[in-house]
């Protein structure tokens, strides 16, 4: 967990590549549907373009479907779910359905000014929707996606205009910060300083995941 721009997706991908875990990112699933022009993508865009969350029932259904595609023995990093208190109950049910359990909730904490700087420097591959931070993790070749070779330069996200960025941070404080408080009351939260270089944060997360 963490606010927009805290580096959740970037760090999750590192552990996928180094430990063989599965990254279940609702944001990536939404963006994939957007690029494919699906009904879900069209519905998601109407909320994302305003900086709002996609309705719980849509998100929960999407996560349930994705869980069926991941082998039961594979460890999962959830990114962007649960985002609301009602989604915490849904996650408990979904995990029970698939014979899994919640190990921990890692909360990435980053000063607001750093979040604004990072969010203002993010771009997305036009082909596969991979997100890059020009400030923290740019493509290895400028303008070229590391994953698929698609065009990255100039492809900014529709939900990251200055006004929408501020709104997304407000929505996080209103709807997702209470989720962290809920899990904190259960003794599941592990706080990690998400500021600094990518390698510094990776080291802190590795300790939190231990």
C-alpha positions, 0 to 999 in steps of 0.5 A: 500500500501507499499513495499514488507515486510511492513506487508500489508498482516499480518495487513490486515488479522488482520482486516479481523478477527476483523472487518469482512472485505474481504482481496483481495490480488493479491499475495495470489491469485497468490500463490493459482494458483501456488499451484494448477498448473493452467495456471494462476499460471504457467504464474505468476511464470515466472514473480514472480521468476524474481521479476517482476510484473505479466502483468496488463491485467492478474492481472486486470482480476483476480481482476475482477473475485474475486470482483464478489465473494465478497458481495457488502456490505462487505468492502474490503482491497486491498493488492497488487493492484493497483501496477502500474499507469494503474491499478489505472484506472482499479480499478476505473472502477472495483469499478464502475462496482460493485457499490463501491468506494475507501475510502482511500489509506493507505501507510505503510512506513518502513525503507529499512533495516527493509524490508530486514530483514523481507523479509529474514525471511519469509516462506510459508505454502506448502499446503495453501500458507499462508505467515509467518514472522519468525521475526514478525509473526511466526506460533503459533506452529513452522513449522505448519501452523495456518490455515491448519496445513500444513508444514511451516518450510523450505518452503521459497518463490521462489521470496525471494532469496537475489537477487530477494528481491533487485529486488522486492524493485527496481520494487516497487520504479519504478512502485508502488511508482508513484501510491502512488503519484497519490493517494496523489494528490487526497488527499486519502493517509494516511501514517502509520509508519510500523516499530516496533511490530505488535501490534504497527503497528495495533494500527496505522492502526486502527487510519488510518482506523477510 
